[in-house]
Amino acid sequence: MENGKPTLAVWKFASCDGCQLSLLDCEDELLPLAGEIELAYFLEARRATVEGPYDLSLVEGSITTPDDAERIRQVRRVSRRLVTIGACATAGGIQALRNFADVDEFVSAVYATPDYISTLDTSTPISAHVQVDFELHGCPINKAQLLEVIGAFLHERKPQIPGHSVCIECKRRGTVCVMVAHGTPCMGPVTHAGCGAICPSYDRGCYGCYGPMESPDTDSLSEWWKRLGVSDEQLVRAFRGFNAWSEPFRAESEAHEPH
């Protein structure tokens, strides 16, 4: 506690900062929150920092370097509760596409002097390295869900985050199913809710930004996509988006790779 208030720290690893910006985008909602907590460490928002330990740490980004792997262990040691936010922190992010290829080839193609680059062969979620108390999915995360998670941990209760699919969100907003009505391939049936079904509301299929829902039947979805004329190559690409290294999406993409 700092000045009698719970302390909050926000940490960045390999990411685009989008999930941290979701917190800053809360604007009016941040005012009452600021009265309840001490923002002890958040370099995206302020220079001043307070030394830990911290009551709650929010972690954005994946682990991609040896330094990252050591730093996340240090963050865990000074955090009473640790919550990962976003696809990078919960599933390795879009950069986890390296996990399916030869990283040395990528480094040689991009950097003039590859010897100066220190990186791991994989981009992995925070949970692959330390214990995580809760994972908040999304690319980027939903700011309302983020506030719910922060409030839940401040009051020592379980976050009320729905585990159902995007299809439920389409039903609630009265959006016609794009797969049924138009034959448009859509990841909605296997994707975690949270975006408000934005893409289907514009007659586009879901891209799986929020990662797999609680019990995704990816095999059944792939069979439906094949009936719509989708090839194995296209299925691999569909499951290798922002959440490519999440176990259900990874396994389904590998099942459609050429042998």
Secondary structure, DSSP 4 states (H G I P E B T S, - for coil): -BTTB-EEEEEE-BS-SHHHHHHHTTGGGHHHHHHHSEEEE-TTT-S----S-EEEEEEESBB-SHHHHHHHHHHHHTEEEEEEESHHHHH--GGGGGGGS-HHHHHHHH-S-GGG----S--B-GGGTS--SEEE-BTTB-HHHHHHHHHHHHTTS-------BHHHHHHHHTPPPHHHHH-----GGGBBS-S-SHHHHTT-----TT-B-SS--HHHHHHHHHHTT--HHHHHHHHSSTTTTSHHHHHHHHHTS--
